[in-house]
Amino acid sequence: MYICICKGVTDGAIREAVYQGADRMRDLKACLGVTEQCGLCACHTKEVLDQTRMQKSQIYQTT
């Protein structure tokens, strides 16, 4: 699903960026460009970021 229409960023791209080390909104802005134009995607981006960080930490705790 598209999260940032202005930059064409999907939730999958955000998840991939988090798994590659983007742990903050600032990181996602730098690597994907989210929230740079209209900013309407900020809340949804943060939700995907938080969910993915939680999933990522659970995976690393079980391995």
All heavy atoms as TSV, in Angstrom:
chain	resi	resn	atom	element	x	y	z
A	1	MET	N	N	0.840	-1.164	0.000
A	1	MET	CA	C	0.000	0.000	0.000
A	1	MET	C	C	0.897	1.243	0.000
A	1	MET	O	O	1.923	1.277	0.674
A	1	MET	CB	C	-0.881	-0.032	1.260
A	1	MET	CG	C	-1.686	1.210	1.453
A	1	MET	SD	S	-2.853	1.144	2.830
A	1	MET	CE	C	-1.755	1.065	4.220
A	2	TYR	N	N	0.465	2.244	-0.744
A	2	TYR	CA	C	1.229	3.486	-0.760
A	2	TYR	C	C	1.015	4.255	0.542
A	2	TYR	O	O	-0.113	4.463	0.969
A	2	TYR	CB	C	0.836	4.368	-1.949
A	2	TYR	CG	C	1.472	3.917	-3.229
A	2	TYR	CD1	C	0.795	3.087	-4.104
A	2	TYR	CD2	C	2.769	4.287	-3.540
A	2	TYR	CE1	C	1.385	2.642	-5.270
A	2	TYR	CE2	C	3.376	3.843	-4.705
A	2	TYR	CZ	C	2.680	3.032	-5.565
A	2	TYR	OH	O	3.275	2.590	-6.715
A	3	ILE	N	N	2.108	4.655	1.141
A	3	ILE	CA	C	2.068	5.457	2.362
A	3	ILE	C	C	2.326	6.922	2.019
A	3	ILE	O	O	1.638	7.800	2.483
A	3	ILE	CB	C	3.115	4.957	3.386
A	3	ILE	CG1	C	2.855	3.501	3.770
A	3	ILE	CG2	C	3.134	5.849	4.618
A	3	ILE	CD1	C	1.551	3.247	4.478
A	4	CYS	N	N	3.310	7.168	1.189
A	4	CYS	CA	C	3.649	8.534	0.759
A	4	CYS	C	C	3.362	8.643	-0.736
A	4	CYS	O	O	4.119	8.112	-1.559
A	4	CYS	CB	C	5.115	8.840	1.043
A	4	CYS	SG	S	5.633	10.485	0.487
A	5	ILE	N	N	2.277	9.299	-1.068
A	5	ILE	CA	C	1.886	9.461	-2.461
A	5	ILE	C	C	2.855	10.397	-3.183
A	5	ILE	O	O	3.211	10.160	-4.338
A	5	ILE	CB	C	0.442	10.017	-2.547
A	5	ILE	CG1	C	-0.534	9.071	-1.867
A	5	ILE	CG2	C	0.031	10.273	-3.993
A	5	ILE	CD1	C	-0.591	7.679	-2.440
A	6	CYS	N	N	3.296	11.447	-2.522
A	6	CYS	CA	C	4.193	12.430	-3.159
A	6	CYS	C	C	5.470	11.782	-3.687
A	6	CYS	O	O	5.938	12.117	-4.772
A	6	CYS	CB	C	4.559	13.532	-2.173
A	6	CYS	SG	S	3.158	14.508	-1.590
A	7	LYS	N	N	6.038	10.875	-2.919
A	7	LYS	CA	C	7.295	10.224	-3.295
A	7	LYS	C	C	7.098	8.794	-3.788
A	7	LYS	O	O	8.053	8.131	-4.154
A	7	LYS	CB	C	8.262	10.214	-2.095
A	7	LYS	CG	C	8.707	11.578	-1.650
A	7	LYS	CD	C	9.635	12.201	-2.678
A	7	LYS	CE	C	10.196	13.506	-2.150
A	7	LYS	NZ	N	11.275	14.008	-2.977
A	8	GLY	N	N	5.873	8.289	-3.755
A	8	GLY	CA	C	5.591	6.931	-4.221
A	8	GLY	C	C	6.193	5.847	-3.337
A	8	GLY	O	O	6.660	4.827	-3.833
A	9	VAL	N	N	6.156	6.065	-2.027
A	9	VAL	CA	C	6.761	5.129	-1.079
A	9	VAL	C	C	5.686	4.202	-0.519
A	9	VAL	O	O	4.647	4.662	-0.026
A	9	VAL	CB	C	7.459	5.878	0.075
A	9	VAL	CG1	C	8.066	4.905	1.076
A	9	VAL	CG2	C	8.531	6.808	-0.475
A	10	THR	N	N	5.953	2.918	-0.561
A	10	THR	CA	C	5.006	1.926	-0.052
A	10	THR	C	C	5.386	1.479	1.363
A	10	THR	O	O	6.507	1.722	1.814
A	10	THR	CB	C	4.981	0.682	-0.950
A	10	THR	OG1	O	6.275	0.066	-0.919
A	10	THR	CG2	C	4.598	1.034	-2.381
A	11	ASP	N	N	4.445	0.797	2.010
A	11	ASP	CA	C	4.738	0.255	3.336
A	11	ASP	C	C	5.844	-0.787	3.247
A	11	ASP	O	O	6.679	-0.896	4.145
A	11	ASP	CB	C	3.488	-0.317	3.990
A	11	ASP	CG	C	2.818	-1.422	3.182
A	11	ASP	OD1	O	2.902	-1.415	1.942
A	11	ASP	OD2	O	2.189	-2.290	3.800
A	12	GLY	N	N	5.903	-1.525	2.155
A	12	GLY	CA	C	6.965	-2.513	1.962
A	12	GLY	C	C	8.339	-1.867	1.887
A	12	GLY	O	O	9.309	-2.394	2.431
A	13	ALA	N	N	8.426	-0.721	1.222
A	13	ALA	CA	C	9.700	-0.006	1.137
A	13	ALA	C	C	10.136	0.499	2.504
A	13	ALA	O	O	11.323	0.466	2.845
A	13	ALA	CB	C	9.585	1.160	0.153
A	14	ILE	N	N	9.169	0.945	3.299
A	14	ILE	CA	C	9.484	1.406	4.651
A	14	ILE	C	C	9.977	0.241	5.500
A	14	ILE	O	O	10.989	0.347	6.188
A	14	ILE	CB	C	8.262	2.088	5.307
A	14	ILE	CG1	C	7.929	3.379	4.553
A	14	ILE	CG2	C	8.511	2.361	6.787
A	14	ILE	CD1	C	6.622	4.016	4.940
A	15	ARG	N	N	9.277	-0.885	5.423
A	15	ARG	CA	C	9.704	-2.065	6.191
A	15	ARG	C	C	11.107	-2.510	5.786
A	15	ARG	O	O	11.939	-2.827	6.637
A	15	ARG	CB	C	8.710	-3.198	5.990
A	15	ARG	CG	C	7.420	-3.004	6.727
A	15	ARG	CD	C	6.507	-4.222	6.638
A	15	ARG	NE	N	5.278	-3.962	7.334
A	15	ARG	CZ	C	4.171	-3.502	6.746
A	15	ARG	NH1	N	4.139	-3.291	5.452
A	15	ARG	NH2	N	3.093	-3.278	7.463
A	16	GLU	N	N	11.363	-2.524	4.506
A	16	GLU	CA	C	12.691	-2.919	4.027
A	16	GLU	C	C	13.764	-1.974	4.546
A	16	GLU	O	O	14.829	-2.408	4.984
A	16	GLU	CB	C	12.708	-2.930	2.499
A	16	GLU	CG	C	14.015	-3.390	1.909
A	16	GLU	CD	C	13.991	-3.457	0.395
A	16	GLU	OE1	O	12.920	-3.685	-0.181
A	16	GLU	OE2	O	15.063	-3.268	-0.208
A	17	ALA	N	N	13.473	-0.675	4.530
A	17	ALA	CA	C	14.435	0.302	5.036
A	17	ALA	C	C	14.705	0.091	6.519
A	17	ALA	O	O	15.851	0.202	6.978
A	17	ALA	CB	C	13.923	1.724	4.781
A	18	VAL	N	N	13.664	-0.233	7.288
A	18	VAL	CA	C	13.843	-0.480	8.720
A	18	VAL	C	C	14.714	-1.710	8.941
A	18	VAL	O	O	15.621	-1.703	9.770
A	18	VAL	CB	C	12.484	-0.620	9.440
A	18	VAL	CG1	C	12.667	-1.057	10.892
A	18	VAL	CG2	C	11.702	0.690	9.370
A	19	TYR	N	N	14.467	-2.767	8.191
A	19	TYR	CA	C	15.284	-3.979	8.331
A	19	TYR	C	C	16.728	-3.740	7.891
A	19	TYR	O	O	17.630	-4.448	8.314
A	19	TYR	CB	C	14.670	-5.150	7.562
A	19	TYR	CG	C	13.598	-5.843	8.366
A	19	TYR	CD1	C	12.255	-5.604	8.120
A	19	TYR	CD2	C	13.923	-6.709	9.400
A	19	TYR	CE1	C	11.268	-6.221	8.875
A	19	TYR	CE2	C	12.953	-7.329	10.167
A	19	TYR	CZ	C	11.630	-7.084	9.888
A	19	TYR	OH	O	10.666	-7.686	10.658
A	20	GLN	N	N	16.953	-2.700	7.083
A	20	GLN	CA	C	18.308	-2.363	6.665
A	20	GLN	C	C	18.953	-1.317	7.574
A	20	GLN	O	O	20.062	-0.866	7.313
A	20	GLN	CB	C	18.313	-1.875	5.216
A	20	GLN	CG	C	17.975	-2.981	4.241
A	20	GLN	CD	C	17.956	-2.507	2.805
A	20	GLN	OE1	O	18.264	-1.358	2.497
A	20	GLN	NE2	N	17.586	-3.391	1.909
A	21	GLY	N	N	18.237	-0.918	8.644
A	21	GLY	CA	C	18.866	-0.054	9.634
A	21	GLY	C	C	18.223	1.292	9.882
A	21	GLY	O	O	18.668	2.036	10.753
A	22	ALA	N	N	17.192	1.662	9.133
A	22	ALA	CA	C	16.525	2.946	9.363
A	22	ALA	C	C	15.618	2.803	10.576
A	22	ALA	O	O	14.549	2.229	10.490
A	22	ALA	CB	C	15.714	3.348	8.124
A	23	ASP	N	N	16.043	3.315	11.711
A	23	ASP	CA	C	15.312	3.132	12.960
A	23	ASP	C	C	14.535	4.362	13.416
A	23	ASP	O	O	13.851	4.313	14.432
A	23	ASP	CB	C	16.262	2.718	14.080
A	23	ASP	CG	C	16.777	1.301	13.903
A	23	ASP	OD1	O	16.042	0.471	13.326
A	23	ASP	OD2	O	17.899	1.023	14.343
A	24	ARG	N	N	14.671	5.472	12.700
A	24	ARG	CA	C	13.997	6.707	13.097
A	24	ARG	C	C	13.311	7.338	11.894
A	24	ARG	O	O	13.650	7.049	10.754
A	24	ARG	CB	C	15.009	7.706	13.672
A	24	ARG	CG	C	15.756	7.176	14.875
A	24	ARG	CD	C	16.826	8.114	15.312
A	24	ARG	NE	N	17.814	8.230	14.227
A	24	ARG	CZ	C	18.850	9.045	14.244
A	24	ARG	NH1	N	19.050	9.819	15.272
A	24	ARG	NH2	N	19.691	9.086	13.237
A	25	MET	N	N	12.383	8.218	12.150
A	25	MET	CA	C	11.721	8.953	11.064
A	25	MET	C	C	12.751	9.725	10.248
A	25	MET	O	O	12.656	9.801	9.031
A	25	MET	CB	C	10.671	9.913	11.636
A	25	MET	CG	C	9.427	9.237	12.153
A	25	MET	SD	S	8.416	8.515	10.847
A	25	MET	CE	C	7.744	9.986	10.089
A	26	ARG	N	N	13.727	10.272	10.918
A	26	ARG	CA	C	14.792	11.017	10.241
A	26	ARG	C	C	15.507	10.131	9.220
A	26	ARG	O	O	15.843	10.579	8.127
A	26	ARG	CB	C	15.782	11.528	11.287
A	26	ARG	CG	C	16.914	12.339	10.739
A	26	ARG	CD	C	17.887	12.755	11.822
A	26	ARG	NE	N	17.158	13.219	13.001
A	26	ARG	CZ	C	17.719	13.528	14.159
A	26	ARG	NH1	N	19.007	13.402	14.312
A	26	ARG	NH2	N	17.001	13.939	15.177
A	27	ASP	N	N	15.735	8.873	9.583
A	27	ASP	CA	C	16.387	7.932	8.666
A	27	ASP	C	C	15.518	7.664	7.440
A	27	ASP	O	O	16.014	7.615	6.318
A	27	ASP	CB	C	16.679	6.606	9.375
A	27	ASP	CG	C	17.590	6.760	10.575
A	27	ASP	OD1	O	18.416	7.698	10.597
A	27	ASP	OD2	O	17.462	5.951	11.509
A	28	LEU	N	N	14.217	7.488	7.675
A	28	LEU	CA	C	13.299	7.225	6.561
A	28	LEU	C	C	13.187	8.438	5.645
A	28	LEU	O	O	13.082	8.297	4.434
A	28	LEU	CB	C	11.926	6.828	7.090
A	28	LEU	CG	C	11.874	5.493	7.834
A	28	LEU	CD1	C	10.492	5.282	8.429
A	28	LEU	CD2	C	12.253	4.348	6.910
A	29	LYS	N	N	13.218	9.611	6.218
A	29	LYS	CA	C	13.179	10.832	5.414
A	29	LYS	C	C	14.426	10.922	4.539
A	29	LYS	O	O	14.345	11.254	3.364
A	29	LYS	CB	C	13.074	12.059	6.312
A	29	LYS	CG	C	12.952	13.350	5.554
A	29	LYS	CD	C	12.762	14.536	6.480
A	29	LYS	CE	C	12.587	15.817	5.704
A	29	LYS	NZ	N	12.333	16.970	6.572
A	30	ALA	N	N	15.567	10.579	5.113
A	30	ALA	CA	C	16.823	10.664	4.373
A	30	ALA	C	C	16.909	9.638	3.247
A	30	ALA	O	O	17.356	9.953	2.145
A	30	ALA	CB	C	18.010	10.497	5.323
A	31	CYS	N	N	16.472	8.416	3.511
A	31	CYS	CA	C	16.650	7.371	2.508
A	31	CYS	C	C	15.476	7.220	1.548
A	31	CYS	O	O	15.675	6.796	0.404
A	31	CYS	CB	C	17.007	6.034	3.150
A	31	CYS	SG	S	15.701	5.239	4.084
A	32	LEU	N	N	14.269	7.584	1.972
A	32	LEU	CA	C	13.095	7.401	1.116
A	32	LEU	C	C	12.414	8.712	0.718
A	32	LEU	O	O	11.617	8.729	-0.212
A	32	LEU	CB	C	12.068	6.500	1.812
A	32	LEU	CG	C	12.517	5.089	2.151
A	32	LEU	CD1	C	11.437	4.368	2.951
A	32	LEU	CD2	C	12.856	4.317	0.889
A	33	GLY	N	N	12.686	9.760	1.456
A	33	GLY	CA	C	12.081	11.051	1.147
A	33	GLY	C	C	10.689	11.261	1.724
A	33	GLY	O	O	10.017	12.232	1.366
A	34	VAL	N	N	10.247	10.364	2.603
A	34	VAL	CA	C	8.912	10.532	3.186
A	34	VAL	C	C	8.845	11.803	4.015
A	34	VAL	O	O	9.840	12.244	4.572
A	34	VAL	CB	C	8.489	9.312	4.044
A	34	VAL	CG1	C	8.319	8.086	3.197
A	34	VAL	CG2	C	9.473	9.050	5.154
A	35	THR	N	N	7.702	12.411	4.077
A	35	THR	CA	C	7.364	13.636	4.819
A	35	THR	C	C	8.050	14.895	4.286
A	35	THR	O	O	7.935	15.945	4.904
A	35	THR	CB	C	7.645	13.525	6.339
A	35	THR	OG1	O	9.039	13.556	6.594
A	35	THR	CG2	C	7.020	12.282	6.943
A	36	GLU	N	N	8.711	14.819	3.150
A	36	GLU	CA	C	9.425	15.995	2.635
A	36	GLU	C	C	8.520	17.016	1.957
A	36	GLU	O	O	8.844	18.182	1.929
A	36	GLU	CB	C	10.514	15.585	1.643
A	36	GLU	CG	C	11.732	15.009	2.294
A	36	GLU	CD	C	12.839	14.738	1.302
A	36	GLU	OE1	O	12.575	14.647	0.100
A	36	GLU	OE2	O	13.983	14.605	1.759
A	37	GLN	N	N	7.411	16.574	1.392
A	37	GLN	CA	C	6.578	17.520	0.657
A	37	GLN	C	C	5.362	17.938	1.471
A	37	GLN	O	O	5.423	18.895	2.219
A	37	GLN	CB	C	6.203	16.944	-0.701
A	37	GLN	CG	C	7.414	16.881	-1.602
A	37	GLN	CD	C	7.091	16.422	-3.009
A	37	GLN	OE1	O	5.984	16.027	-3.309
A	37	GLN	NE2	N	8.074	16.468	-3.874
A	38	CYS	N	N	4.267	17.243	1.361
A	38	CYS	CA	C	3.044	17.698	2.039
A	38	CYS	C	C	2.990	17.278	3.508
A	38	CYS	O	O	2.333	17.918	4.310
A	38	CYS	CB	C	1.805	17.216	1.302
A	38	CYS	SG	S	1.429	15.462	1.484
A	39	GLY	N	N	3.652	16.172	3.869
A	39	GLY	CA	C	3.701	15.732	5.262
A	39	GLY	C	C	2.510	14.916	5.735
A	39	GLY	O	O	2.473	14.485	6.883
A	40	LEU	N	N	1.527	14.688	4.866
A	40	LEU	CA	C	0.344	13.930	5.277
A	40	LEU	C	C	0.656	12.478	5.614
A	40	LEU	O	O	-0.102	11.825	6.323
A	40	LEU	CB	C	-0.738	13.988	4.194
A	40	LEU	CG	C	-1.358	15.356	3.965
A	40	LEU	CD1	C	-2.323	15.306	2.783
A	40	LEU	CD2	C	-2.085	15.830	5.212
A	41	CYS	N	N	1.772	11.969	5.151
A	41	CYS	CA	C	2.132	10.568	5.367
A	41	CYS	C	C	2.816	10.326	6.709
A	41	CYS	O	O	3.062	9.176	7.088
A	41	CYS	CB	C	3.053	10.089	4.243
A	41	CYS	SG	S	4.637	10.954	4.182
A	42	ALA	N	N	3.108	11.357	7.452
A	42	ALA	CA	C	3.909	11.225	8.674
A	42	ALA	C	C	3.314	10.241	9.681
A	42	ALA	O	O	4.031	9.385	10.209
A	42	ALA	CB	C	4.113	12.588	9.323
A	43	CYS	N	N	2.021	10.326	9.938
A	43	CYS	CA	C	1.391	9.443	10.936
A	43	CYS	C	C	1.448	7.986	10.497
A	43	CYS	O	O	1.780	7.109	11.295
A	43	CYS	CB	C	-0.052	9.854	11.186
A	43	CYS	SG	S	-0.207	11.400	12.076
A	44	HIS	N	N	1.123	7.737	9.233
A	44	HIS	CA	C	1.135	6.361	8.737
A	44	HIS	C	C	2.557	5.811	8.657
A	44	HIS	O	O	2.796	4.643	8.953
A	44	HIS	CB	C	0.447	6.266	7.379
A	44	HIS	CG	C	-1.016	6.567	7.436
A	44	HIS	ND1	N	-1.910	5.796	8.137
A	44	HIS	CD2	C	-1.732	7.570	6.900
A	44	HIS	CE1	C	-3.114	6.304	8.028
A	44	HIS	NE2	N	-3.037	7.399	7.277
A	45	THR	N	N	3.484	6.669	8.282
A	45	THR	CA	C	4.884	6.252	8.235
A	45	THR	C	C	5.357	5.843	9.619
A	45	THR	O	O	6.005	4.808	9.792
A	45	THR	CB	C	5.770	7.393	7.688
A	45	THR	OG1	O	5.328	7.738	6.376
A	45	THR	CG2	C	7.227	6.982	7.648
A	46	LYS	N	N	5.006	6.629	10.622
A	46	LYS	CA	C	5.398	6.332	12.007
A	46	LYS	C	C	4.779	5.022	12.482
A	46	LYS	O	O	5.440	4.234	13.165
A	46	LYS	CB	C	4.966	7.494	12.918
A	46	LYS	CG	C	5.320	7.307	14.371
A	46	LYS	CD	C	6.763	7.608	14.636
A	46	LYS	CE	C	7.023	7.700	16.127
A	46	LYS	NZ	N	7.877	6.649	16.628
A	47	GLU	N	N	3.542	4.752	12.098
A	47	GLU	CA	C	2.894	3.497	12.476
A	47	GLU	C	C	3.637	2.304	11.888
A	47	GLU	O	O	3.901	1.324	12.593
A	47	GLU	CB	C	1.447	3.475	11.986
A	47	GLU	CG	C	0.513	4.358	12.749
A	47	GLU	CD	C	-0.889	4.345	12.165
A	47	GLU	OE1	O	-1.234	3.424	11.409
A	47	GLU	OE2	O	-1.649	5.285	12.468
A	48	VAL	N	N	3.962	2.387	10.600
A	48	VAL	CA	C	4.677	1.289	9.948
A	48	VAL	C	C	6.068	1.140	10.562
A	48	VAL	O	O	6.528	0.025	10.815
A	48	VAL	CB	C	4.769	1.514	8.419
A	48	VAL	CG1	C	5.619	0.443	7.755
A	48	VAL	CG2	C	3.381	1.533	7.797
A	49	LEU	N	N	6.732	2.251	10.836
A	49	LEU	CA	C	8.047	2.223	11.467
A	49	LEU	C	C	7.982	1.519	12.820
A	49	LEU	O	O	8.768	0.601	13.090
A	49	LEU	CB	C	8.575	3.645	11.647
A	49	LEU	CG	C	9.838	3.828	12.483
A	49	LEU	CD1	C	11.035	3.153	11.836
A	49	LEU	CD2	C	10.122	5.303	12.711
A	50	ASP	N	N	7.037	1.905	13.656
A	50	ASP	CA	C	6.921	1.319	14.995
A	50	ASP	C	C	6.586	-0.172	14.927
A	50	ASP	O	O	7.173	-0.975	15.657
A	50	ASP	CB	C	5.865	2.056	15.815
A	50	ASP	CG	C	6.289	3.463	16.194
A	50	ASP	OD1	O	7.495	3.787	16.102
A	50	ASP	OD2	O	5.402	4.263	16.560
A	51	GLN	N	N	5.650	-0.539	14.061
A	51	GLN	CA	C	5.278	-1.952	13.916
A	51	GLN	C	C	6.468	-2.788	13.453
A	51	GLN	O	O	6.713	-3.874	13.971
A	51	GLN	CB	C	4.136	-2.108	12.908
A	51	GLN	CG	C	2.820	-1.575	13.382
A	51	GLN	CD	C	1.789	-1.545	12.267
A	51	GLN	OE1	O	2.071	-1.860	11.120
A	51	GLN	NE2	N	0.571	-1.146	12.609
A	52	THR	N	N	7.194	-2.260	12.491
A	52	THR	CA	C	8.318	-3.014	11.936
A	52	THR	C	C	9.465	-3.109	12.932
A	52	THR	O	O	10.105	-4.159	13.032
A	52	THR	CB	C	8.792	-2.373	10.615
A	52	THR	OG1	O	7.661	-2.214	9.755
A	52	THR	CG2	C	9.829	-3.247	9.932
A	53	ARG	N	N	9.711	-2.045	13.672
A	53	ARG	CA	C	10.752	-2.105	14.701
A	53	ARG	C	C	10.408	-3.157	15.746
A	53	ARG	O	O	11.285	-3.890	16.211
A	53	ARG	CB	C	10.934	-0.737	15.359
A	53	ARG	CG	C	11.648	0.253	14.460
A	53	ARG	CD	C	11.756	1.625	15.070
A	53	ARG	NE	N	12.449	1.556	16.342
A	53	ARG	CZ	C	12.309	2.448	17.300
A	53	ARG	NH1	N	11.492	3.465	17.149
A	53	ARG	NH2	N	12.980	2.336	18.413
A	54	MET	N	N	9.124	-3.252	16.113
A	54	MET	CA	C	8.691	-4.249	17.086
A	54	MET	C	C	8.886	-5.661	16.518
A	54	MET	O	O	9.414	-6.548	17.212
A	54	MET	CB	C	7.228	-4.041	17.470
A	54	MET	CG	C	6.768	-4.942	18.598
A	54	MET	SD	S	5.087	-4.598	19.118
A	54	MET	CE	C	5.266	-2.918	19.705
A	55	GLN	N	N	8.494	-5.878	15.289
A	55	GLN	CA	C	8.674	-7.180	14.640
A	55	GLN	C	C	10.153	-7.531	14.543
A	55	GLN	O	O	10.555	-8.663	14.801
A	55	GLN	CB	C	8.063	-7.176	13.244
A	55	GLN	CG	C	6.563	-7.109	13.238
A	55	GLN	CD	C	5.999	-6.862	11.852
A	55	GLN	OE1	O	6.734	-6.592	10.903
A	55	GLN	NE2	N	4.687	-6.926	11.729
A	56	LYS	N	N	10.955	-6.553	14.188
A	56	LYS	CA	C	12.393	-6.746	14.055
A	56	LYS	C	C	13.011	-7.157	15.392
A	56	LYS	O	O	13.809	-8.074	15.455
A	56	LYS	CB	C	13.039	-5.458	13.532
A	56	LYS	CG	C	14.509	-5.534	13.280
A	56	LYS	CD	C	15.007	-4.193	12.752
A	56	LYS	CE	C	16.499	-4.132	12.666
A	56	LYS	NZ	N	16.975	-2.806	12.216
A	57	SER	N	N	12.599	-6.496	16.469
A	57	SER	CA	C	13.157	-6.823	17.787
A	57	SER	C	C	12.719	-8.208	18.229
A	57	SER	O	O	13.484	-8.942	18.876
A	57	SER	CB	C	12.780	-5.775	18.821
A	57	SER	OG	O	11.399	-5.821	19.102
A	58	GLN	N	N	11.492	-8.610	17.910
A	58	GLN	CA	C	11.017	-9.957	18.267
A	58	GLN	C	C	11.787	-11.024	17.517
A	58	GLN	O	O	12.102	-12.072	18.079
A	58	GLN	CB	C	9.520	-10.079	17.984
A	58	GLN	CG	C	8.675	-9.271	18.926
A	58	GLN	CD	C	7.211	-9.273	18.552
A	58	GLN	OE1	O	6.814	-9.753	17.498
A	58	GLN	NE2	N	6.378	-8.697	19.409
A	59	ILE	N	N	12.100	-10.774	16.276
A	59	ILE	CA	C	12.872	-11.743	15.478
A	59	ILE	C	C	14.265	-11.918	16.079
A	59	ILE	O	O	14.742	-13.025	16.239
A	59	ILE	CB	C	12.965	-11.292	14.008
A	59	ILE	CG1	C	11.612	-11.458	13.338
A	59	ILE	CG2	C	14.023	-12.097	13.264
A	59	ILE	CD1	C	11.528	-10.858	11.956
A	60	TYR	N	N	14.899	-10.813	16.436
A	60	TYR	CA	C	16.255	-10.889	16.981
A	60	TYR	C	C	16.289	-11.467	18.384
A	60	TYR	O	O	17.295	-12.009	18.804
A	60	TYR	CB	C	16.945	-9.531	16.928
A	60	TYR	CG	C	17.286	-9.109	15.519
A	60	TYR	CD1	C	16.814	-7.927	14.971
A	60	TYR	CD2	C	18.071	-9.933	14.707
A	60	TYR	CE1	C	17.124	-7.553	13.687
A	60	TYR	CE2	C	18.376	-9.570	13.406
A	60	TYR	CZ	C	17.906	-8.377	12.916
A	60	TYR	OH	O	18.207	-8.013	11.621
A	61	GLN	N	N	15.179	-11.359	19.130
A	61	GLN	CA	C	15.137	-11.933	20.469
A	61	GLN	C	C	15.003	-13.448	20.425
A	61	GLN	O	O	15.478	-14.141	21.312
A	61	GLN	CB	C	13.970	-11.351	21.265
A	61	GLN	CG	C	14.181	-9.928	21.692
A	61	GLN	CD	C	12.960	-9.360	22.407
A	61	GLN	OE1	O	11.958	-10.015	22.582
A	61	GLN	NE2	N	13.053	-8.105	22.819
A	62	THR	N	N	14.377	-13.980	19.386
A	62	THR	CA	C	14.157	-15.412	19.294
A	62	THR	C	C	15.317	-16.134	18.634
A	62	THR	O	O	15.382	-17.365	18.689
A	62	THR	CB	C	12.867	-15.743	18.529
A	62	THR	OG1	O	12.961	-15.217	17.210
A	62	THR	CG2	C	11.653	-15.187	19.243
A	63	THR	N	N	16.220	-15.396	18.012
A	63	THR	CA	C	17.359	-16.053	17.348
A	63	THR	C	C	18.598	-15.980	18.184
A	63	THR	O	O	18.718	-15.345	19.142
A	63	THR	CB	C	17.651	-15.444	15.969
A	63	THR	OG1	O	17.880	-14.042	16.105
A	63	THR	CG2	C	16.511	-15.711	15.038
